Amino acid sequence: MWLLGPAGAGKSAIAQTLAEKCKELGILIASFFFFRSDAARNHCRSLFATIAYQLAVNFPDVKDLIVKVPEDDPMVFTRSIEEQLSSLIIKPLQAVYHSGRPNIPSDPYFIIIDGLDECGDSAMQISILQVISKTLSASQLPLKFLIASRPEVHLTSEFHSRAINPTLARLALDDNFLPDDDIRHFLEDKFKEIRQTHPLTSLINPSWPSLIPSIPSPQIIWAIYIASTIIKYIASTRRLPTASLDVILDFAPQILVHPLRSWTSCTPTFSHP
């Protein structure tokens, strides 16, 4: 599955949450999060070695087979990524899976790779996709990859290529997921929490506030940051929350009084009150 969306759309948060849930279910082989500014995570050299290590930790029945690979071939970590994927991950999994050992789940295992667009250059990214697609098609294993990235042109083209497309599921983080509703729910919950727990709660009208602000943004992470900043200011115990909200309204009325206006139009004038 290709999980795609622009920067700040929440891809990494979703990948992290899925990794945690799959691990709880015992079906996570590994997760790898590329990061452009981290020299250890902005290239493919450690990708399949890291996945193999996590596989050995998460599924002890495979550990001995994985450990034997570098013993038999000390140069394995310098070989092509295709050879690494095959020898360190696919072949050990095949051996254990076909042996019928009870500790290996019959439903799909998951490997999660986040931030593919932050790995090296475009050629390297495409090579990873091609290697995974080719090896996975021939493995006959209940194995699934979730790959998250921005919809860069070269990645979009490769994901829709004849080789990959037949096995591809695609999930785009776009407006169909109603991110503005998520922000509104967040604000509603936080205002309710303030009404119930603030030291000056006896001075707050139970129906306050009469208006729940909307903070639309092309980047949900930016909208969440703004909403969190507003809530932290309003929730301060140093002042009455209703008065703090009035300060926000006076400071940036275009945010709350005109909730459909794009937040980006007033971003340059905003700072923490």
C-alpha positions in Angstrom: 0.0 0.0 0.0 1.2 3.5 -0.9 0.2 6.1 1.7 0.7 9.5 0.1 0.2 13.1 1.1 1.9 16.4 1.2 4.3 17.5 4.0 2.5 17.8 7.3 -0.4 15.6 6.2 0.2 13.1 9.0 1.8 10.3 7.2 4.5 9.6 9.8 2.0 9.8 12.6 -0.2 7.2 10.9 2.8 5.0 10.1 3.9 5.1 13.7 0.5 4.3 15.0 0.1 1.4 12.6 3.5 0.1 13.6 2.5 0.1 17.3 -0.9 -1.6 16.6 0.6 -4.2 14.3 3.3 -5.0 16.9 0.6 -5.5 19.5 -1.1 -8.0 17.2 2.2 -9.8 16.6 2.2 -9.2 12.9 4.8 -6.5 12.5 8.1 -7.6 11.0 9.7 -4.1 11.1 9.4 -0.4 10.5 11.9 2.0 9.1 11.5 5.8 9.1 13.7 7.6 6.6 14.7 11.1 7.6 16.5 13.5 5.3 18.6 15.3 7.9 19.8 12.1 9.7 22.9 10.6 8.1 21.9 7.2 9.4 18.4 7.3 7.9 18.7 9.2 4.6 20.0 6.4 2.5 19.1 2.7 1.7 22.4 1.1 2.9 20.9 0.2 6.3 17.3 -0.3 5.3 17.1 -4.1 4.9 19.8 -4.8 7.6 17.6 -2.8 10.1 14.5 -4.7 9.0 16.3 -8.0 9.3 17.4 -7.1 12.8 13.9 -6.2 13.9 12.6 -9.4 12.2 15.0 -11.4 14.4 13.9 -9.6 17.5 10.2 -9.9 16.8 10.2 -13.5 15.6 12.8 -15.5 17.5 12.2 -18.6 15.3 13.8 -16.7 12.4 16.7 -15.4 14.4 19.1 -18.3 13.9 18.6 -18.3 10.1 19.2 -14.5 9.9 22.4 -14.7 12.0 23.7 -17.5 9.8 23.6 -15.3 6.7 26.5 -12.9 7.6 28.4 -15.9 9.1 28.2 -17.6 5.7 28.6 -14.4 3.7 30.5 -11.6 5.7 30.1 -9.2 2.7 26.3 -9.5 2.7 25.8 -5.9 4.0 27.8 -4.5 1.1 25.8 -6.3 -1.6 22.9 -4.9 -3.6 19.7 -4.1 -1.8 18.0 -6.8 -3.8 20.4 -9.5 -2.5 20.0 -8.1 1.0 16.3 -8.3 0.9 16.3 -11.8 -0.4 19.0 -13.3 1.8 18.3 -11.5 5.1 14.5 -11.4 5.0 12.7 -13.3 2.3 14.6 -16.6 2.5 14.6 -16.9 6.3 10.9 -16.1 6.3 10.2 -18.7 3.6 12.2 -21.4 5.5 10.3 -20.8 8.7 6.9 -20.2 7.1 7.0 -23.4 5.0 8.2 -25.4 8.0 4.8 -24.9 9.6 6.1 -23.6 12.9 3.2 -22.5 15.2 4.8 -19.3 16.3 4.6 -17.7 12.9 1.2 -16.1 12.0 -0.6 -17.3 8.9 -2.1 -13.9 8.2 0.1 -11.2 6.6 3.2 -9.9 8.2 3.7 -6.1 7.8 6.8 -4.1 7.0 6.3 -0.3 7.2 8.6 2.1 5.4 8.0 5.8 6.0 9.4 8.8 4.2 10.7 7.1 1.1 11.0 10.5 -0.6 13.6 11.4 2.1 15.9 8.6 1.0 18.8 9.7 -1.1 18.0 10.7 -4.7 15.1 9.7 -6.9 17.0 6.8 -8.5 17.6 5.3 -5.1 14.0 5.6 -4.2 12.8 4.0 -7.4 15.4 1.1 -6.9 13.8 0.4 -3.5 10.4 0.2 -5.0 11.5 -2.0 -7.9 13.4 -4.4 -5.6 10.5 -4.7 -3.2 7.9 -5.3 -6.0 10.1 -7.8 -7.8 11.0 -9.8 -4.7 7.6 -9.7 -3.1 5.9 -11.0 -6.3 8.2 -14.0 -6.4 8.2 -14.8 -2.7 4.7 -16.3 -2.2 4.7 -15.1 1.4 1.9 -13.5 3.3 3.9 -10.3 3.4 2.6 -6.7 2.9 4.5 -3.4 2.7 3.1 -0.1 3.7 5.2 2.7 2.1 4.5 6.3 2.9 5.8 9.3 1.0 5.0 12.6 -0.6 3.5 12.2 -4.1 6.7 13.2 -5.9 6.5 12.9 -9.7 9.0 10.1 -10.1 7.4 8.1 -7.3 3.9 8.6 -8.6 5.1 7.4 -12.0 6.8 4.3 -10.6 3.9 3.4 -8.3 1.7 3.4 -11.4 4.1 1.5 -13.5 3.1 -1.8 -15.1 5.3 -3.8 -12.7 4.0 -2.3 -9.4 0.4 -1.3 -10.2 -1.2 -4.8 -10.2 -0.2 -5.3 -6.5 -0.7 -1.8 -5.4 -3.3 -0.3 -3.0 -3.3 3.5 -2.8 -4.5 5.7 0.1 -4.2 9.5 -0.4 -4.4 11.9 2.6 -6.6 14.5 1.0 -9.7 16.5 1.9 -11.8 13.3 1.8 -10.5 12.6 5.3 -12.0 15.9 6.6 -9.0 17.2 8.6 -11.0 20.4 9.5 -13.4 18.1 11.4 -10.5 16.6 13.3 -9.4 20.0 14.5 -12.9 21.0 15.5 -13.3 17.8 17.6 -9.9 18.5 19.2 -11.0 22.0 20.2 -14.4 20.8 21.4 -12.7 18.2 23.7 -10.2 20.8 25.0 -12.8 23.4 25.8 -14.8 20.8 27.6 -11.7 19.8 29.6 -11.1 23.5 30.5 -14.7 23.9 31.7 -14.4 20.8 33.9 -10.9 21.2 35.3 -9.9 24.8 35.4 -9.5 26.3 38.9 -11.9 29.1 38.0 -14.5 26.7 36.6 -17.3 28.1 38.8 -17.0 31.4 36.9 -17.3 29.8 33.5 -20.7 29.5 31.8 -21.5 25.8 31.0 -22.3 26.7 27.5 -19.0 28.6 26.9 -17.7 29.1 24.3 -20.5 30.0 21.9 -18.2 29.6 18.9 -15.8 26.8 18.2 -13.1 28.1 15.9 -12.2 26.5 12.7 -8.6 26.6 11.6 -8.4 25.3 8.0 -4.9 24.7 6.6 -3.4 22.8 3.7 -1.1 21.2 6.4 -3.0 19.6 9.2 0.2 19.5 11.4 0.3 23.3 11.2 -3.4 23.7 12.0 -2.9 21.4 15.0 0.1 23.5 16.2 -2.0 26.7 16.0 -5.0 25.0 17.8 -2.7 23.7 20.5 -1.1 27.1 21.0 -4.5 28.7 21.4 -5.7 26.1 23.9 -2.5 26.3 26.0 -3.0 30.1 26.3 -6.7 29.8 27.1 -6.2 27.0 29.6 -3.6 28.9 31.7 -4.5 29.0 35.4 -3.2 32.6 35.6 -6.3 34.1 34.1 -10.0 33.4 33.5 -10.3 31.2 30.3 -13.2 33.4 29.0 -11.0 36.4 29.2 -8.2 34.6 27.5 -10.5 33.7 24.6 -11.5 37.4 24.4 -7.8 38.2 24.0 -7.5 35.7 21.2 -10.6 37.2 19.5 -9.3 40.7 19.8 -5.8 39.6 18.6 -6.9 37.6 15.6 -10.6 37.9 15.0 -10.2 36.6 11.4 -9.5 33.2 12.8 -12.6 32.8 14.9 -15.2 35.2 13.6 -14.6 34.1 10.0 -13.9 30.4 10.4 -14.0 29.7 6.6 -11.2 32.1 5.8 -7.9 30.4 5.0 -5.6 30.4 8.0 -2.6 30.9 5.7 -3.7 34.4 4.9 -3.1 35.5 8.5 -0.2 33.4 9.4 2.5 36.1 9.2 0.8 38.2 11.8 0.4 35.5 14.4 2.6 34.9 17.4 1.9 33.4 20.8 0.0 36.0 22.8 
